[in-house]
């Protein structure tokens, strides 16, 4: 789907993706997108870390057993283990070789599980940024990365320390001479109480602090807010009861808006040319809020499918966009 398609080469082409959740294959596709789409700017919008651990537990035969999907597999050779680990990483899982005793300890201790997951998330992110540095070298493409509400705070420093990427959170970052990105990786409260879930009032305060001193005379403003604006069509999800069961009506699941009122108010207040969002994987869409084009490309990372948005900008703002999948 294209918006205001125009002829000629754009001033700037942006490839935006989000919610890769630890998927190796999705990240590789994202980095390769600089060449595939001739994009000068790559933005990874948030929720970088995976969500689940896939342990490889040594059994009595000296082999490892792992589970993918609902299938438990006995892995006898190094090749089988490597293939399992690759398949798991492509679907966003973290593999971890362990003993039955350690696995029991991890299973019974949520803090220990979280610590293992955070360590593995950091290690994978380091490898991703090393890959990005190698593949983007000499291309002129620039990588910008933010974290999302699911991500541990330890990932922020890894991005800050990388030569491959610019970290975006809580600042207005120039992406060329006249265009700037203001970013917010936090989200309004979810039922899962994620690391960066905060009240709407705090979201509003963070956005105002980020944009303090901003004026339209400085250039073109782009938002990169992980959480989509409330009731925008970018934030439609199944409604949940307090026990996390799905709300139903007449036996059918009930869907509705779950986005942020603070993000919507910030869009209406600051009127960015473009506003990029994620968070709600199933709510792929584009819409307008006043003069602002708002996009959520969606996410299908468990299948290794990378969803994204390629956006062309010129002196008048957004000249065209296309939602991508591949």
Secondary structure by P-SEA (a helix, b strand, c coil): cccccccccccbbbbbbccccccaaaaaaaaaccccccccbbbbccccccccccccccccccbbbbbcccbbbbbccaaaaaaaaaaaaaabbbbbbbcaaaaaaaaacaaaaaaaaaaaaaaaaaaaaaaaaaaaccccbbbbbbccccccaaaaaaaaacccccccccccccccccbbbbbbcccccccccccccccaaaaaaaaaaaaccccccccbbbbbcccccccccccccccccccccccccccbbbbbbcccaaaaaaaaaccccbbbbcccccccccccccccccccccccccccbbbbbbbbbccccccbbbbbcc
